[in-house]
Amino acid sequence: MVEAFVRLVCPECSKEWQENPAELPGLRTNFSCSSCHATRRLTEFMRTERDLEAVRQFQ
């Protein structure tokens, strides 16, 4: 089985990282950057539209 991942980027500090979409909270849930602790909706951390679609498939 191929493991999926989505790319995230913090809108505040620009930190980039990858996460398993099955382990992320709901798209409308608040999410915090592990680096600067900025809190916004998870959708605002998605790097591309493709990453957003991947998360939608797992929810």
MODELLER restraints for C-alpha pairs under 7 A, 6 or more apart:
rsr = mdl.restraints
at = mdl.atoms
rsr.add(forms.Gaussian(group=physical.xy_distance, feature=features.Distance(at['CA:4:A'], at['CA:20:A']), mean=6.04, stdev=0.5))
rsr.add(forms.Gaussian(group=physical.xy_distance, feature=features.Distance(at['CA:4:A'], at['CA:21:A']), mean=6.93, stdev=0.5))
rsr.add(forms.Gaussian(group=physical.xy_distance, feature=features.Distance(at['CA:5:A'], at['CA:18:A']), mean=6.17, stdev=0.5))
rsr.add(forms.Gaussian(group=physical.xy_distance, feature=features.Distance(at['CA:5:A'], at['CA:19:A']), mean=5.36, stdev=0.5))
rsr.add(forms.Gaussian(group=physical.xy_distance, feature=features.Distance(at['CA:5:A'], at['CA:20:A']), mean=4.51, stdev=0.5))
rsr.add(forms.Gaussian(group=physical.xy_distance, feature=features.Distance(at['CA:5:A'], at['CA:21:A']), mean=5.89, stdev=0.5))
rsr.add(forms.Gaussian(group=physical.xy_distance, feature=features.Distance(at['CA:6:A'], at['CA:18:A']), mean=5.51, stdev=0.5))
rsr.add(forms.Gaussian(group=physical.xy_distance, feature=features.Distance(at['CA:6:A'], at['CA:19:A']), mean=5.52, stdev=0.5))
rsr.add(forms.Gaussian(group=physical.xy_distance, feature=features.Distance(at['CA:6:A'], at['CA:20:A']), mean=6.36, stdev=0.5))
rsr.add(forms.Gaussian(group=physical.xy_distance, feature=features.Distance(at['CA:6:A'], at['CA:21:A']), mean=6.17, stdev=0.5))
rsr.add(forms.Gaussian(group=physical.xy_distance, feature=features.Distance(at['CA:6:A'], at['CA:51:A']), mean=5.09, stdev=0.5))
rsr.add(forms.Gaussian(group=physical.xy_distance, feature=features.Distance(at['CA:7:A'], at['CA:17:A']), mean=5.91, stdev=0.5))
rsr.add(forms.Gaussian(group=physical.xy_distance, feature=features.Distance(at['CA:7:A'], at['CA:18:A']), mean=4.58, stdev=0.5))
rsr.add(forms.Gaussian(group=physical.xy_distance, feature=features.Distance(at['CA:7:A'], at['CA:19:A']), mean=6.68, stdev=0.5))
rsr.add(forms.Gaussian(group=physical.xy_distance, feature=features.Distance(at['CA:7:A'], at['CA:46:A']), mean=6.54, stdev=0.5))
rsr.add(forms.Gaussian(group=physical.xy_distance, feature=features.Distance(at['CA:7:A'], at['CA:47:A']), mean=5.74, stdev=0.5))
rsr.add(forms.Gaussian(group=physical.xy_distance, feature=features.Distance(at['CA:7:A'], at['CA:51:A']), mean=6.33, stdev=0.5))
rsr.add(forms.Gaussian(group=physical.xy_distance, feature=features.Distance(at['CA:8:A'], at['CA:16:A']), mean=5.67, stdev=0.5))
rsr.add(forms.Gaussian(group=physical.xy_distance, feature=features.Distance(at['CA:8:A'], at['CA:17:A']), mean=5.43, stdev=0.5))
rsr.add(forms.Gaussian(group=physical.xy_distance, feature=features.Distance(at['CA:8:A'], at['CA:18:A']), mean=5.90, stdev=0.5))
rsr.add(forms.Gaussian(group=physical.xy_distance, feature=features.Distance(at['CA:8:A'], at['CA:45:A']), mean=5.23, stdev=0.5))
rsr.add(forms.Gaussian(group=physical.xy_distance, feature=features.Distance(at['CA:8:A'], at['CA:46:A']), mean=4.87, stdev=0.5))
rsr.add(forms.Gaussian(group=physical.xy_distance, feature=features.Distance(at['CA:8:A'], at['CA:47:A']), mean=5.12, stdev=0.5))
rsr.add(forms.Gaussian(group=physical.xy_distance, feature=features.Distance(at['CA:9:A'], at['CA:15:A']), mean=5.52, stdev=0.5))
rsr.add(forms.Gaussian(group=physical.xy_distance, feature=features.Distance(at['CA:9:A'], at['CA:16:A']), mean=4.39, stdev=0.5))
rsr.add(forms.Gaussian(group=physical.xy_distance, feature=features.Distance(at['CA:9:A'], at['CA:17:A']), mean=6.57, stdev=0.5))
rsr.add(forms.Gaussian(group=physical.xy_distance, feature=features.Distance(at['CA:9:A'], at['CA:45:A']), mean=5.20, stdev=0.5))
rsr.add(forms.Gaussian(group=physical.xy_distance, feature=features.Distance(at['CA:9:A'], at['CA:46:A']), mean=6.38, stdev=0.5))
rsr.add(forms.Gaussian(group=physical.xy_distance, feature=features.Distance(at['CA:9:A'], at['CA:47:A']), mean=5.64, stdev=0.5))
rsr.add(forms.Gaussian(group=physical.xy_distance, feature=features.Distance(at['CA:10:A'], at['CA:16:A']), mean=6.64, stdev=0.5))
rsr.add(forms.Gaussian(group=physical.xy_distance, feature=features.Distance(at['CA:10:A'], at['CA:33:A']), mean=6.29, stdev=0.5))
rsr.add(forms.Gaussian(group=physical.xy_distance, feature=features.Distance(at['CA:10:A'], at['CA:45:A']), mean=5.54, stdev=0.5))
rsr.add(forms.Gaussian(group=physical.xy_distance, feature=features.Distance(at['CA:11:A'], at['CA:45:A']), mean=6.53, stdev=0.5))
rsr.add(forms.Gaussian(group=physical.xy_distance, feature=features.Distance(at['CA:12:A'], at['CA:38:A']), mean=6.58, stdev=0.5))
rsr.add(forms.Gaussian(group=physical.xy_distance, feature=features.Distance(at['CA:13:A'], at['CA:36:A']), mean=6.59, stdev=0.5))
rsr.add(forms.Gaussian(group=physical.xy_distance, feature=features.Distance(at['CA:21:A'], at['CA:54:A']), mean=6.93, stdev=0.5))
rsr.add(forms.Gaussian(group=physical.xy_distance, feature=features.Distance(at['CA:21:A'], at['CA:55:A']), mean=5.05, stdev=0.5))
rsr.add(forms.Gaussian(group=physical.xy_distance, feature=features.Distance(at['CA:21:A'], at['CA:58:A']), mean=6.39, stdev=0.5))
rsr.add(forms.Gaussian(group=physical.xy_distance, feature=features.Distance(at['CA:22:A'], at['CA:58:A']), mean=5.54, stdev=0.5))
rsr.add(forms.Gaussian(group=physical.xy_distance, feature=features.Distance(at['CA:27:A'], at['CA:41:A']), mean=6.79, stdev=0.5))
rsr.add(forms.Gaussian(group=physical.xy_distance, feature=features.Distance(at['CA:27:A'], at['CA:42:A']), mean=5.15, stdev=0.5))
rsr.add(forms.Gaussian(group=physical.xy_distance, feature=features.Distance(at['CA:27:A'], at['CA:43:A']), mean=5.52, stdev=0.5))
rsr.add(forms.Gaussian(group=physical.xy_distance, feature=features.Distance(at['CA:28:A'], at['CA:41:A']), mean=5.55, stdev=0.5))
rsr.add(forms.Gaussian(group=physical.xy_distance, feature=features.Distance(at['CA:28:A'], at['CA:42:A']), mean=6.29, stdev=0.5))
rsr.add(forms.Gaussian(group=physical.xy_distance, feature=features.Distance(at['CA:28:A'], at['CA:43:A']), mean=6.93, stdev=0.5))
rsr.add(forms.Gaussian(group=physical.xy_distance, feature=features.Distance(at['CA:29:A'], at['CA:41:A']), mean=5.52, stdev=0.5))
rsr.add(forms.Gaussian(group=physical.xy_distance, feature=features.Distance(at['CA:29:A'], at['CA:42:A']), mean=6.12, stdev=0.5))
rsr.add(forms.Gaussian(group=physical.xy_distance, feature=features.Distance(at['CA:30:A'], at['CA:39:A']), mean=6.25, stdev=0.5))
rsr.add(forms.Gaussian(group=physical.xy_distance, feature=features.Distance(at['CA:30:A'], at['CA:40:A']), mean=5.22, stdev=0.5))
rsr.add(forms.Gaussian(group=physical.xy_distance, feature=features.Distance(at['CA:30:A'], at['CA:41:A']), mean=4.37, stdev=0.5))
rsr.add(forms.Gaussian(group=physical.xy_distance, feature=features.Distance(at['CA:30:A'], at['CA:42:A']), mean=5.95, stdev=0.5))
rsr.add(forms.Gaussian(group=physical.xy_distance, feature=features.Distance(at['CA:31:A'], at['CA:39:A']), mean=5.46, stdev=0.5))
rsr.add(forms.Gaussian(group=physical.xy_distance, feature=features.Distance(at['CA:31:A'], at['CA:40:A']), mean=5.58, stdev=0.5))
rsr.add(forms.Gaussian(group=physical.xy_distance, feature=features.Distance(at['CA:31:A'], at['CA:41:A']), mean=5.67, stdev=0.5))
rsr.add(forms.Gaussian(group=physical.xy_distance, feature=features.Distance(at['CA:31:A'], at['CA:42:A']), mean=5.20, stdev=0.5))
rsr.add(forms.Gaussian(group=physical.xy_distance, feature=features.Distance(at['CA:32:A'], at['CA:38:A']), mean=5.36, stdev=0.5))
rsr.add(forms.Gaussian(group=physical.xy_distance, feature=features.Distance(at['CA:32:A'], at['CA:39:A']), mean=4.29, stdev=0.5))
rsr.add(forms.Gaussian(group=physical.xy_distance, feature=features.Distance(at['CA:32:A'], at['CA:40:A']), mean=6.59, stdev=0.5))
rsr.add(forms.Gaussian(group=physical.xy_distance, feature=features.Distance(at['CA:33:A'], at['CA:39:A']), mean=6.67, stdev=0.5))
rsr.add(forms.Gaussian(group=physical.xy_distance, feature=features.Distance(at['CA:43:A'], at['CA:52:A']), mean=6.95, stdev=0.5))
rsr.add(forms.Gaussian(group=physical.xy_distance, feature=features.Distance(at['CA:46:A'], at['CA:52:A']), mean=5.93, stdev=0.5))
